[in-house]
Amino acid sequence: MVKNVKEATLIWGKQNLPPKHVRKFIKDHGDMSNRNNKCVHLGALRHVPHAVMKPLENTPYPWEQVCKVPILYHITGTITFVNEMPCIIEPVYHVQWSTMWLAIHFKHMHFPPFDDEEPPLSYEAIQFELDPDEDSAIVDWFYHPKQPVNTPAVNGSSYRYRSLTLPIMANLCRLGCTLLSDCPDCNASYLFDKKSFFAAKALNMAIPGGPKFEPPYHDMDVFDEDWNKFNDMGKVIIWNQICTKYKVAFPHLYNLLP
């Protein structure tokens, strides 16, 4: 979901400049008419993937109407970066999406989506209405872009360390139970955890229904021509087809890789 993203502050060295400064700068140099800086334009091409990734990384969430971010630009107007790294508090972020599931209204779209008969969709901010009494622990900062930074709950804007109080955690648990699983059985996610995914990646395999990875080992046929399952006395030769889930669950028993 892409919304109207506006710049708030421009950084030039150690000085913060207003947004109208870069607007005038883009207006004057946006067409790249200065042919004297052709080498600079060509050199900026290698940074284009990063410049495209940063706006996608800072795309406004459904509960945000406008996302104001600082930007960093080259003095020749060749390239501009979003100079912001989004940081979140994991339990609060989970509850924010949980409240979106309760507050959002789904609409049917007709394809092609940009057809002449398809009315435009309004991407307005959607915020769950919190109760001032029941949600008093989080109502003041729940949808704020910079969640409780100036409080003892977090160490700062990096959110590296947090210590949420018991009323806050209880309130978040009550609102976030929508996206929590009701199945207490740990076997429900068998072979669908990080340990199993790492084992499947190391074995060049893919769990049925799971993610696929780029194989870390190439040319496996010539991995070790002097050692195989036929001349190793410590191996048991199994001629039947072995299921992938067996190889992932018991990697030291059914595989030749170390």
Secondary structure, DSSP 8 states (H G I E B T S, - for coil): ----EEEEEEEETTEEE-HHHHHHHHHHHTT---GGGHHHHHHHGGGHHHHHHHHHHT---TT-S-EEEEEEE-TTSS-EEE-------HHHHHHHHHHHHHH-------SSTT-TTS-------------TTTTTTTTTTTT-SSTTTTSTTBSSTT--SB---HHHHHHHHHHHGGGS-----GGGGTT-SHHHHHHHHHTT---TTS-----S---GGGS-TT--SSS-TT-----S---HHHHHHSHHHH-S--
